[in-house]
């Protein structure tokens, strides 16, 4: 495993060195020198609600469903017959010691109220520290993070589980002309499901405890006035602590395009992915993975359509992985300056590779909801409600009405 990880870092180093050499040879003839990472950091600074000299701070309090994700939401079986809520107080501090250097620290303490299981609630948290360097043609982000949070494991086990992560890495962007740039990231990550925290009963979720080494580089070129094309390569290795037969490596090579036209944005990426297990007795995966996102705003309406196809690790009997194909449509209507009406529909199909009792497992999930968000001064609240349905040829089917609460306060 160590030798493969060393090769990943070596390949990334060679690619970055090649990009740097090409940047110098082209003389950095930029007409647009703004880097995406730099734009994001500066935009966040403008949102800070507390400012004193070189110090900025963004402080909020929010309440939501314990398994809710803003970009993609499907309920788990834990919400049946009860309410699971998380109360969080996200705090972000910015320190700007000089013009091109920004340090950030994020801390999100929280408490999750649980309706079932061995516990009625638990504290959790997320912490992250970044050092951003906003150079003329290079953006670098050195970061480290630590999280211990209850999260929705929608596929495979259909439960909430406490997941602890430690991650360190570096990401950034190198722009060597007005049309061409390289975006890269390398990281080291550990994932653990600690038994002393809230975990699903009678499910060996700790089989997914692992160490990951990941690297990705994407070369972007603005081929047309509104469209940029890119090619991307990824390499990863996985070492499992409690299930060494899952030790594996993943390779990806693909490409896609970004298109931005006024209030419409479109991004599509697809490529070939291989997941090879070190144990020759295990089933490998080779196939196409992809993701796409379309956003459009017109008048008071805004629409987002997204889809993904990817591979995830599984603990379902003799299956080491499953293939996820999912999508989401979300529509917002600004009825007034403060009131936004919302509607969404999410679907997911999970398929497994290894037969159990003579058949392959297949799961289908869907959630259709309607709701609203209301904002005034420093408070934002709302509710989404809709019909959830899950069908599986191995797990018990589940359906019913699900509610999602949104409440945030900015001091």
C-alpha positions as CSV (number, residue, x, y, z in Angstrom):
1,X,0.0,0.0,0.0
2,X,2.8,2.4,0.9
3,X,4.5,1.9,-2.5
4,X,1.3,2.7,-4.4
5,X,0.8,5.8,-2.3
6,X,4.4,6.9,-3.0
7,X,3.8,6.5,-6.7
8,X,0.7,8.6,-6.5
9,X,2.6,11.5,-4.9
10,X,5.4,11.1,-7.4
11,X,3.0,11.2,-10.4
12,X,1.3,14.3,-9.0
13,X,4.7,16.0,-8.4
14,X,5.8,15.3,-12.0
15,X,2.5,16.7,-13.4
16,X,2.7,19.8,-11.3
17,X,6.3,20.4,-12.3
18,X,5.4,20.0,-15.9
19,X,2.5,22.5,-15.5
20,X,4.9,25.0,-13.8
21,X,7.4,24.7,-16.5
22,X,4.8,25.3,-19.2
23,X,3.5,28.3,-17.2
24,X,7.0,29.9,-17.3
25,X,7.5,29.1,-21.0
26,X,4.2,30.9,-21.8
27,X,5.2,34.0,-19.9
28,X,2.0,34.1,-17.9
29,X,0.2,36.3,-20.4
30,X,-3.0,36.6,-18.3
31,X,-6.0,38.8,-19.2
32,X,-8.1,37.3,-16.3
33,X,-5.8,36.6,-13.4
34,X,-8.5,35.7,-10.9
35,X,-8.3,32.1,-9.6
36,X,-11.5,30.3,-8.4
37,X,-10.0,29.5,-5.0
38,X,-9.1,33.1,-4.5
39,X,-12.5,34.3,-5.5
40,X,-14.1,31.9,-3.0
41,X,-12.0,33.1,-0.1
42,X,-12.6,36.8,-0.8
43,X,-16.3,36.2,-1.2
44,X,-16.4,34.5,2.2
45,X,-14.6,37.4,3.8
46,X,-17.4,39.7,2.6
47,X,-20.0,37.6,4.3
48,X,-18.3,37.9,7.7
49,X,-20.7,39.5,10.3
50,X,-17.9,40.5,12.8
51,X,-14.8,42.4,11.7
52,X,-12.0,44.0,13.6
53,X,-8.7,44.9,11.9
54,X,-7.2,41.7,10.5
55,X,-9.8,39.5,12.1
56,X,-13.0,38.4,10.6
57,X,-15.7,36.1,12.0
58,X,-18.8,34.4,10.6
59,X,-21.1,33.0,13.4
60,X,-24.4,31.2,13.0
61,X,-26.7,28.8,14.8
62,X,-28.8,26.3,12.9
63,X,-31.3,23.5,13.4
64,X,-32.0,20.7,10.9
65,X,-32.7,17.1,10.4
66,X,-29.8,15.0,11.7
67,X,-29.3,13.3,8.4
68,X,-30.0,16.3,6.2
69,X,-27.7,17.4,3.4
70,X,-28.5,20.6,1.6
71,X,-27.4,19.3,-1.8
72,X,-28.9,15.9,-1.8
73,X,-31.3,14.5,0.8
74,X,-32.9,11.0,1.2
75,X,-34.2,10.0,4.7
76,X,-32.8,6.9,6.5
77,X,-34.8,4.3,8.3
78,X,-34.0,5.9,11.7
79,X,-36.5,8.7,11.2
80,X,-39.5,6.3,11.1
81,X,-41.8,7.0,14.0
82,X,-39.7,9.7,15.6
83,X,-37.8,13.0,15.3
84,X,-34.0,13.4,14.9
85,X,-32.7,16.9,15.1
86,X,-29.2,18.5,15.2
87,X,-28.5,21.8,16.7
88,X,-25.2,23.4,15.5
89,X,-23.3,26.6,16.1
90,X,-20.9,27.0,13.1
91,X,-18.1,29.5,13.8
92,X,-15.5,30.6,11.3
93,X,-12.6,32.9,12.0
94,X,-10.4,34.6,9.4
95,X,-7.0,36.1,10.1
96,X,-5.4,38.2,7.3
97,X,-1.8,38.9,8.4
98,X,-0.9,40.2,4.9
99,X,-2.6,40.8,1.6
100,X,-2.0,37.4,0.0
101,X,-2.3,35.2,3.1
102,X,-5.4,34.2,4.8
103,X,-5.7,31.8,7.8
104,X,-9.1,30.3,8.6
105,X,-10.4,28.2,11.5
106,X,-13.8,26.5,11.5
107,X,-15.4,24.9,14.5
108,X,-19.0,23.5,14.5
109,X,-20.1,22.2,17.9
110,X,-23.4,20.4,17.8
111,X,-25.9,18.3,19.7
112,X,-28.1,15.6,18.0
113,X,-31.4,14.6,19.6
114,X,-32.2,11.0,18.7
115,X,-35.6,9.3,18.9
116,X,-34.5,5.7,19.2
117,X,-31.6,3.4,19.9
118,X,-29.3,3.1,22.9
119,X,-29.0,6.9,23.3
120,X,-31.4,9.8,23.4
121,X,-28.7,12.3,22.1
122,X,-25.0,13.0,21.8
123,X,-22.6,15.8,21.2
124,X,-20.6,16.0,18.0
125,X,-18.3,18.4,16.3
126,X,-16.4,19.4,13.2
127,X,-13.1,21.4,13.2
128,X,-10.9,22.5,10.3
129,X,-7.9,24.8,9.9
130,X,-6.7,26.2,6.5
131,X,-3.7,28.3,5.3
132,X,-4.7,30.0,2.1
133,X,-2.0,31.6,-0.1
134,X,-3.5,33.9,-2.8
135,X,-0.5,34.4,-5.1
136,X,-0.7,36.1,-8.5
137,X,-1.0,32.9,-10.5
138,X,-1.2,30.2,-7.8
139,X,-3.7,29.5,-5.1
140,X,-2.7,27.0,-2.4
141,X,-4.8,25.7,0.5
142,X,-3.0,23.6,3.2
143,X,-5.6,22.2,5.5
144,X,-6.3,19.7,8.3
145,X,-9.7,18.7,9.7
146,X,-11.2,16.5,12.4
147,X,-14.9,15.5,12.5
148,X,-17.0,13.3,14.8
149,X,-20.6,13.6,13.6
150,X,-23.7,11.5,13.1
151,X,-24.3,11.1,9.4
152,X,-26.8,9.4,7.2
153,X,-25.6,6.2,5.6
154,X,-28.4,6.1,3.1
155,X,-27.2,3.3,0.9
156,X,-26.2,-0.2,2.0
157,X,-27.4,0.0,5.7
158,X,-30.1,2.7,5.6
159,X,-29.2,4.0,9.0
160,X,-27.6,6.9,10.9
161,X,-24.1,6.2,12.1
162,X,-21.4,8.3,13.9
163,X,-18.5,8.8,11.6
164,X,-15.1,10.1,12.7
165,X,-12.6,11.5,10.2
166,X,-9.1,12.9,10.3
167,X,-7.8,14.4,7.1
168,X,-4.9,16.5,6.0
169,X,-3.9,17.7,2.5
170,X,-3.2,20.4,0.1
171,X,-5.2,21.6,-2.8
172,X,-5.0,24.5,-5.2
173,X,-4.9,26.0,-8.6
174,X,-2.2,27.0,-11.0
175,X,-3.2,29.4,-13.7
176,X,-0.6,29.8,-16.4
177,X,-2.6,31.7,-19.1
178,X,-5.9,33.4,-19.4
179,X,-7.4,30.2,-20.8
180,X,-5.5,27.3,-19.1
181,X,-5.2,26.2,-15.5
182,X,-4.5,23.1,-13.4
183,X,-6.6,22.2,-10.3
184,X,-5.1,19.7,-7.9
185,X,-5.5,18.0,-4.5
186,X,-3.6,15.4,-2.5
187,X,-4.9,14.2,0.9
188,X,-4.4,11.6,3.6
189,X,-7.6,10.5,5.4
190,X,-8.7,8.1,8.1
191,X,-12.4,7.1,8.5
192,X,-13.6,5.4,11.7
193,X,-17.0,4.3,13.2
194,X,-16.2,4.3,16.9
195,X,-18.2,1.8,18.9
196,X,-18.6,4.0,22.0
197,X,-20.7,6.5,19.9
198,X,-24.2,6.1,18.5
199,X,-24.1,3.3,15.9
200,X,-26.8,1.2,14.2
201,X,-27.6,-2.0,16.2
202,X,-26.6,-5.4,14.8
203,X,-24.8,-3.8,11.8
204,X,-21.0,-4.2,11.7
205,X,-20.4,-0.7,10.3
206,X,-16.9,-0.7,11.7
207,X,-15.9,-3.0,8.8
208,X,-15.6,0.3,6.9
209,X,-12.9,1.7,9.2
210,X,-10.1,2.6,6.7
211,X,-7.1,4.7,5.7
212,X,-7.3,6.6,2.4
213,X,-4.6,8.2,0.2
214,X,-6.0,10.2,-2.7
215,X,-4.7,12.4,-5.4
216,X,-6.4,14.3,-8.3
217,X,-5.3,16.7,-11.0
218,X,-7.4,18.3,-13.7
219,X,-6.2,20.4,-16.6
220,X,-8.7,23.0,-17.7
221,X,-8.7,25.0,-21.0
222,X,-11.2,27.7,-21.9
223,X,-11.6,26.4,-25.5
224,X,-14.7,28.6,-26.3
225,X,-15.8,31.9,-24.9
226,X,-18.4,30.4,-22.6
227,X,-17.1,26.8,-22.3
228,X,-14.0,25.3,-20.8
229,X,-12.9,21.7,-21.4
230,X,-10.9,19.6,-18.9
231,X,-9.3,16.2,-18.5
232,X,-8.8,14.7,-15.0
233,X,-6.9,11.8,-13.4
234,X,-7.3,10.4,-9.9
235,X,-5.5,7.7,-7.9
236,X,-6.4,6.3,-4.5
237,X,-5.5,3.5,-2.2
238,X,-7.6,2.1,0.7
239,X,-6.4,0.1,3.7
240,X,-9.2,-1.4,5.9
241,X,-8.4,-2.0,9.6
242,X,-11.1,-4.6,10.3
243,X,-11.6,-6.1,6.8
244,X,-8.2,-6.4,5.1
245,X,-9.8,-8.3,2.2
246,X,-11.3,-5.0,1.2
247,X,-7.8,-3.4,0.7
248,X,-7.9,-1.9,-2.8
249,X,-6.8,0.8,-5.2
250,X,-8.9,3.0,-7.4
251,X,-7.9,4.7,-10.7
252,X,-9.9,7.2,-12.7
253,X,-9.3,9.0,-16.0
254,X,-11.9,11.1,-17.6
255,X,-12.9,14.6,-18.7
256,X,-15.8,17.0,-19.2
257,X,-16.7,20.6,-19.6
258,X,-18.0,23.7,-17.7
259,X,-20.3,26.1,-19.4
260,X,-21.4,29.5,-17.9
261,X,-23.8,31.7,-19.7
262,X,-25.4,34.5,-17.8
263,X,-27.6,32.9,-15.1
264,X,-27.1,29.4,-16.5
265,X,-24.4,27.0,-15.5
266,X,-23.7,23.5,-16.7
267,X,-20.9,21.0,-15.6
268,X,-20.5,17.4,-16.9
269,X,-17.7,15.0,-16.1
270,X,-17.4,11.3,-17.0
271,X,-14.7,8.7,-17.2
272,X,-13.4,5.2,-16.7
273,X,-13.0,4.0,-13.1
274,X,-11.3,0.9,-11.9
275,X,-11.5,-0.5,-8.3
276,X,-9.0,-3.3,-7.9
277,X,-8.9,-5.3,-4.7
278,X,-5.5,-6.6,-3.5
279,X,-7.1,-10.0,-2.7
280,X,-7.5,-11.8,-6.1
281,X,-10.5,-13.7,-4.8
282,X,-12.6,-10.5,-4.5
283,X,-14.6,-9.0,-7.4
284,X,-13.1,-5.9,-9.0
285,X,-15.1,-3.1,-10.6
286,X,-14.5,-1.5,-14.0
287,X,-17.0,0.9,-15.5
288,X,-18.1,4.5,-16.2
289,X,-18.6,7.0,-13.4
290,X,-20.0,10.4,-14.0
291,X,-21.6,13.5,-12.5
292,X,-23.5,16.4,-13.9
293,X,-25.1,19.6,-12.6
294,X,-27.3,22.2,-14.3
295,X,-28.4,25.4,-12.6
296,X,-30.6,28.1,-14.2
297,X,-32.3,31.3,-12.8
298,X,-34.9,33.2,-14.7
299,X,-37.1,35.9,-13.1
300,X,-38.2,34.7,-9.6
301,X,-37.5,31.1,-10.5
302,X,-34.3,29.1,-9.9
303,X,-33.7,25.5,-10.9
304,X,-31.0,22.9,-10.1
305,X,-30.8,19.5,-11.7
306,X,-28.0,17.1,-10.8
307,X,-27.0,13.5,-11.2
308,X,-24.2,11.2,-10.3
309,X,-23.0,7.6,-10.8
310,X,-20.3,6.3,-8.5
311,X,-18.9,3.4,-6.5
312,X,-19.2,3.1,-2.7
313,X,-17.9,0.5,-0.3
314,X,-20.4,-2.0,1.1
315,X,-20.6,-4.4,4.1
316,X,-23.6,-6.3,2.7
317,X,-22.6,-10.0,3.1
318,X,-20.1,-10.9,0.3
319,X,-20.3,-7.6,-1.5
320,X,-17.4,-5.2,-1.2
321,X,-19.0,-2.4,-3.2
322,X,-22.2,-1.1,-4.7
323,X,-22.9,1.2,-7.7
324,X,-25.0,4.3,-7.0
325,X,-26.9,6.1,-9.7
326,X,-28.9,9.1,-8.4
327,X,-30.3,12.4,-9.3
328,X,-32.1,15.4,-7.9
329,X,-34.3,18.2,-9.2
330,X,-34.9,21.3,-7.0
331,X,-37.1,24.3,-7.9
332,X,-37.3,27.6,-5.9
333,X,-39.7,30.4,-6.4
334,X,-39.1,33.8,-4.7
335,X,-42.8,34.6,-3.9
336,X,-41.7,37.8,-1.9
337,X,-38.5,39.4,-0.8
338,X,-38.6,37.2,2.3
339,X,-40.6,34.1,1.3
340,X,-39.2,31.4,-1.0
341,X,-41.3,28.4,-2.0
342,X,-39.5,25.2,-2.6
343,X,-40.0,21.8,-4.3
344,X,-37.6,18.9,-4.9
345,X,-37.5,15.3,-6.1
346,X,-34.6,13.0,-5.4
347,X,-34.1,9.4,-6.7
348,X,-31.4,6.8,-6.1
349,X,-30.8,3.3,-7.5
350,X,-28.2,1.1,-5.8
351,X,-27.0,-2.2,-7.4
352,X,-24.7,-4.9,-6.0
353,X,-22.3,-7.1,-7.9
354,X,-22.2,-10.4,-5.9
355,X,-25.2,-12.8,-5.8
356,X,-26.7,-13.7,-2.4
357,X,-29.1,-16.6,-2.3
358,X,-29.1,-16.7,-6.1
359,X,-30.1,-13.0,-6.7
360,X,-28.4,-9.6,-6.9
361,X,-29.5,-6.9,-4.4
362,X,-31.2,-3.9,-5.9
363,X,-32.5,-0.8,-4.0
364,X,-34.6,2.1,-5.2
365,X,-35.2,5.2,-3.2
366,X,-37.2,8.4,-3.8
367,X,-38.2,11.5,-1.9
368,X,-40.6,14.2,-3.2
369,X,-41.1,17.3,-1.1
370,X,-42.6,20.7,-0.9
371,X,-41.8,23.5,1.5
372,X,-40.8,27.1,2.2
373,X,-38.0,29.3,3.6
374,X,-38.7,32.6,5.3
375,X,-36.0,35.1,6.1
376,X,-36.1,38.3,8.2
377,X,-33.3,40.2,9.7
378,X,-30.9,37.6,11.1
379,X,-33.3,34.6,11.2
380,X,-34.1,32.1,8.5
381,X,-36.5,29.3,9.0
382,X,-38.6,26.8,7.0
383,X,-40.1,23.4,6.6
384,X,-40.0,20.7,3.9
385,X,-42.5,17.8,3.9
386,X,-43.0,15.0,1.4
387,X,-43.4,11.4,0.6
388,X,-40.4,9.0,1.0
389,X,-40.3,5.5,-0.5
390,X,-37.7,2.8,-0.4
391,X,-37.9,-0.6,-2.2
392,X,-35.4,-3.4,-1.8
393,X,-35.3,-7.0,-2.7
394,X,-33.3,-7.7,0.5
395,X,-34.3,-5.1,3.1
396,X,-37.7,-4.3,4.3
397,X,-39.6,-1.8,2.2
398,X,-40.3,1.6,3.8
399,X,-42.5,4.5,2.9
400,X,-44.2,7.4,4.5
401,X,-44.3,11.2,5.1
402,X,-41.0,12.8,6.1
403,X,-40.4,16.3,7.5
404,X,-37.3,18.4,7.4
405,X,-36.9,21.5,9.6
406,X,-34.6,24.5,8.7
407,X,-33.7,27.1,11.2
408,X,-30.7,29.3,11.3
409,X,-29.7,32.5,13.2
410,X,-26.9,34.9,12.6
411,X,-25.8,36.9,15.7
